[in-house]
């Protein structure tokens, strides 16, 4: 099929959530496009094996530009290239992030992006499966299974002792209201195996007849009519190279992939686009937000 109501580009953590939530409406058709393959490699499930996924087909294998403060070195930057995205190749640590970062977003984007406003979203996603269910910190009915490490390395205790020797307090809960200190990191796991965004959101939704999950499909650019995205131009999709969207195209291709596709589509700062020889006649900066 080459026409849908919604096209979601990228099956990382955000794309899995979007595809699952949008397809809850049985009257719409949703396509989730992922350039990587299925998340079937055994190392994805084994917590200690995640480094074996680096620099493989399951990793975009990015490098940063040369870093002046590091003597011009480029740094390896792994990014997930499979269903679940980075949640399928990372260290499984469940850390919401520091309150101050979200509150800084709120200063620019409004109070809906503050930590207190987003805490309900965290809890909606979480299902705490540890020995003691703590509904005041974690959610207990969400699709993402969170629990403490089953067998922490003895070096962890030594590290925490060293932190306290340096006056870093030991926190009872890393994702509680106070983030200043050290603590055991909870993990996104089920029975000692990785539990990714694909496991929590996408696979339960995958049986819906109105959701198509297309792997191995690389999007080259947005298909535009004036200021409106009406679909995506693919490099290798079965059938027609253009997949059209009756309602919306959602870019969830990551911190690198989404801006890359916007630039490839001629959307962004005209001076930068001209330098890259990607200028459109009607290109203008406000189109990219």
Secondary structure as UniProt FT lines:
FT   STRAND          3..9
FT   HELIX           13..22
FT   TURN            23..24
FT   TURN            26..27
FT   STRAND          30..34
FT   HELIX           42..45
FT   HELIX           47..53
FT   TURN            54..55
FT   TURN            57..58
FT   STRAND          62..63
FT   HELIX           68..70
FT   TURN            71..72
FT   STRAND          76..77
FT   TURN            83..84
FT   HELIX           85..88
FT   HELIX           99..109
FT   HELIX           111..113
FT   HELIX           115..125
FT   STRAND          126..128
FT   TURN            135..137
FT   STRAND          144..147
FT   HELIX           154..165
FT   TURN            166..167
FT   TURN            174..175
FT   STRAND          187..190
FT   TURN            191..192
FT   STRAND          193..194
FT   HELIX           198..202
FT   HELIX           203..205
FT   TURN            206..207
FT   TURN            209..210
FT   STRAND          211..215
FT   STRAND          219..225
FT   TURN            226..227
FT   STRAND          228..234
FT   STRAND          242..251
FT   HELIX           254..264
FT   TURN            265..266
FT   HELIX           270..275
FT   TURN            276..277
FT   TURN            281..282
FT   HELIX           285..287
//
